[in-house]
Amino acid sequence: MNNIRRHPFRIILIVVIAAAALVAAMVASGSGASSKATVKTEKNATLGKSILVTRTGRTLYSLSAERHGRFICTDSACLALWKPLRGSATGVKGLTVVTRPDHTRQVAYKGGPLYTFTGDHKAGDVNGNGFRDVGVWRPVAVSGAVSTAPSKPSVYGY
């Protein structure tokens, strides 16, 4: 106790350092405010349309059957291929955050949850376009339909 009375500035310094470390950890984990947009639009040469992409240019998809709070992509097989977009809903008008059945939060566009596809390997890839499941996976177009290309077989093999 006498040590605390002799060095009150040390205690204050330790508290300030701990608070700064906590804020830095929150920002690094994405929990803090970020000035970078989570989602942006980009013209996709393959589709000839402007689509939604992540800040690193990865194509964002939605499943046609996932609307009005209904989630289809919830099992491990689906989630191994289609990764829910996490983070804040910033960058494009119409973005919101929805709560998934497992109580995690996911970015959505006009009510449709957004996902990246593990089969896309670089910015601009649209390899998930047209995959069938309970619905059809499509890149999210900013205006109009994305593609009338024939559907690809299901990613589950049926």
C-alpha positions as CSV (number, residue, x, y, z in Angstrom):
1,M,0.0,0.0,0.0
2,N,2.8,2.4,0.8
3,N,4.3,1.6,-2.6
4,I,1.1,2.8,-4.3
5,R,1.2,6.1,-2.3
6,R,4.8,6.7,-3.3
7,H,4.2,6.0,-7.1
8,P,0.7,7.1,-8.0
9,F,1.9,8.1,-11.5
10,R,3.0,4.5,-12.1
11,I,-0.5,3.3,-11.5
12,I,-2.0,5.9,-13.8
13,L,0.5,5.0,-16.5
14,I,-0.3,1.3,-16.2
15,V,-4.0,2.0,-16.5
16,V,-3.5,4.2,-19.6
17,I,-1.2,1.6,-21.2
18,A,-3.8,-1.1,-20.5
19,A,-6.6,1.0,-22.0
20,A,-4.6,1.8,-25.1
21,A,-3.8,-1.9,-25.6
22,L,-7.4,-2.8,-25.3
23,V,-8.5,-0.2,-27.9
24,A,-5.7,-1.4,-30.3
25,A,-6.8,-5.0,-29.9
26,M,-10.5,-4.0,-30.7
27,V,-9.5,-2.1,-33.8
28,A,-7.2,-4.9,-35.0
29,S,-10.0,-7.5,-34.6
30,G,-12.5,-5.4,-36.5
31,S,-14.6,-4.6,-33.4
32,G,-13.7,-1.0,-33.4
33,A,-14.8,1.7,-35.9
34,S,-13.2,1.4,-39.3
35,S,-12.9,4.0,-42.0
36,K,-12.6,1.4,-44.7
37,A,-15.7,0.2,-46.4
38,T,-16.7,-3.4,-46.0
39,V,-18.3,-3.6,-49.4
40,K,-17.7,-1.7,-52.6
41,T,-18.9,-2.0,-56.2
42,E,-16.8,-3.0,-59.1
43,K,-17.4,-3.6,-62.8
44,N,-16.8,-7.3,-63.5
45,A,-15.5,-7.9,-67.0
46,T,-16.7,-11.5,-67.1
47,L,-20.3,-10.6,-66.3
48,G,-20.3,-7.1,-67.8
49,K,-22.1,-5.8,-64.7
50,S,-21.3,-3.8,-61.6
51,I,-21.3,-6.2,-58.7
52,L,-20.6,-6.1,-54.9
53,V,-17.2,-7.1,-53.8
54,T,-15.2,-7.1,-50.6
55,R,-12.7,-4.4,-49.9
56,T,-10.1,-6.7,-51.4
57,G,-12.1,-7.3,-54.6
58,R,-13.5,-10.7,-53.8
59,T,-17.0,-11.3,-55.4
60,L,-19.9,-11.3,-53.0
61,Y,-22.8,-13.8,-53.6
62,S,-26.2,-14.4,-52.3
63,L,-28.4,-17.5,-52.4
64,S,-31.8,-16.8,-54.1
65,A,-33.7,-18.8,-51.4
66,E,-32.2,-16.8,-48.5
67,R,-34.6,-13.9,-48.0
68,H,-36.8,-12.5,-45.3
69,G,-34.7,-14.0,-42.5
70,R,-34.6,-17.5,-44.0
71,F,-31.1,-19.1,-43.9
72,I,-30.3,-22.1,-46.0
73,C,-26.5,-22.1,-45.8
74,T,-26.1,-23.3,-42.2
75,D,-24.4,-26.7,-42.2
76,S,-20.7,-27.4,-42.3
77,A,-20.7,-28.6,-45.9
78,C,-22.2,-25.3,-47.2
79,L,-20.2,-23.1,-44.9
80,A,-17.0,-24.9,-46.0
81,L,-17.6,-23.4,-49.5
82,W,-19.6,-20.2,-48.9
83,K,-18.1,-17.9,-46.2
84,P,-20.5,-15.4,-44.6
85,L,-19.3,-11.8,-44.8
86,R,-18.7,-10.5,-41.3
87,G,-18.0,-7.0,-40.2
88,S,-19.8,-3.7,-40.4
89,A,-22.3,-2.8,-43.2
90,T,-20.4,0.1,-44.8
91,G,-19.6,1.3,-48.2
92,V,-22.8,0.7,-50.3
93,K,-26.4,1.9,-49.8
94,G,-28.7,-1.0,-48.9
95,L,-26.3,-2.9,-46.6
96,T,-27.5,-4.1,-43.2
97,V,-26.4,-6.6,-40.7
98,V,-28.5,-9.7,-40.0
99,T,-28.3,-12.3,-37.3
100,R,-27.7,-15.9,-38.4
101,P,-29.3,-18.9,-36.7
102,D,-26.1,-19.5,-34.8
103,H,-26.4,-15.9,-33.4
104,T,-23.4,-14.6,-35.3
105,R,-23.8,-11.4,-37.4
106,Q,-23.5,-11.3,-41.2
107,V,-23.6,-8.4,-43.7
108,A,-26.6,-8.4,-46.1
109,Y,-27.6,-6.4,-49.1
110,K,-31.3,-5.6,-49.5
111,G,-32.1,-8.4,-47.1
112,G,-29.9,-11.1,-48.8
113,P,-27.0,-12.4,-46.7
114,L,-23.6,-12.0,-48.4
115,Y,-21.0,-14.7,-48.9
116,T,-17.7,-15.2,-50.6
117,F,-17.0,-18.4,-52.5
118,T,-13.9,-20.5,-51.7
119,G,-13.6,-21.4,-55.4
120,D,-12.8,-17.8,-56.2
121,H,-9.0,-17.4,-56.0
122,K,-8.4,-13.8,-57.0
123,A,-10.3,-10.5,-57.3
124,G,-12.7,-10.6,-60.1
125,D,-13.3,-14.4,-60.1
126,V,-17.0,-15.4,-60.4
127,N,-16.6,-19.2,-60.2
128,G,-19.6,-19.5,-57.9
129,N,-22.1,-17.9,-60.4
130,G,-25.0,-20.3,-61.1
131,F,-24.3,-23.0,-58.6
132,R,-27.5,-24.7,-57.6
133,D,-28.5,-25.7,-54.1
134,V,-32.0,-25.1,-52.6
135,G,-31.7,-21.9,-54.7
136,V,-29.1,-20.5,-57.1
137,W,-25.9,-18.7,-56.0
138,R,-25.3,-15.4,-57.9
139,P,-22.9,-12.5,-57.6
140,V,-24.9,-9.6,-56.2
141,A,-25.5,-7.1,-59.0
142,V,-25.9,-3.4,-58.1
143,S,-28.6,-3.0,-60.7
144,G,-30.5,-5.7,-62.6
145,A,-29.9,-9.4,-62.9
146,V,-26.3,-10.6,-63.0
147,S,-26.3,-13.4,-65.5
148,T,-28.6,-15.6,-67.6
149,A,-25.8,-18.2,-67.9
150,P,-26.9,-21.8,-67.5
151,S,-26.7,-23.1,-64.0
152,K,-23.7,-25.1,-62.9
153,P,-24.2,-28.4,-61.1
154,S,-24.7,-28.3,-57.3
155,V,-21.5,-27.8,-55.2
156,Y,-22.7,-30.8,-53.2
157,G,-22.7,-33.2,-56.3
158,Y,-26.5,-33.4,-56.8
